[in-house]
């Protein structure tokens, strides 16, 4: 039905109505709250993943600095060789694994922590943003290698926009970046 009239935006206002209206209100509240995520990451989950996700910021900043200097190749250098995956073998061989590959799985792990067995809408949004981020970064690197500054700039801008979408999706679901008492925001990565 139509949204219920509320005297104030706080659940306390619900007590001013009769029992049926109040129950409908609480159900509506819970419905909106549960609509986007099915579980919350724990403190340990957050600690493990957000730290890694935030590691993309220095990479994006280094890309921006290279662009400001008109150095397309510098963008590719800042990103690193993304064909070197973060595997134990590559680490043991002393290969230079890019930061972005080291932290890539955290984007997807963190996204899945907002789901139970069933994937939540928030998880889907986050995964889509993560995919867009890594595609854009890959494009920026390829453009940089070809000395194509506008292409590199476009890739970095798209990567930043995808990172912002990832962070904004979480912020939109949470009160000031928090769920209960756990700070779940990844805004530091911007």
Secondary structure as UniProt FT lines:
FT   HELIX           11..16
FT   HELIX           19..34
FT   TURN            35..36
FT   HELIX           43..53
FT   TURN            54..55
FT   HELIX           56..68
FT   TURN            69..70
FT   HELIX           72..79
FT   TURN            82..83
FT   HELIX           88..92
FT   TURN            93..94
FT   HELIX           99..112
FT   TURN            113..114
FT   HELIX           121..145
FT   TURN            146..147
FT   HELIX           149..173
FT   TURN            176..177
FT   STRAND          178..179
FT   TURN            180..181
FT   STRAND          182..183
FT   HELIX           187..189
//
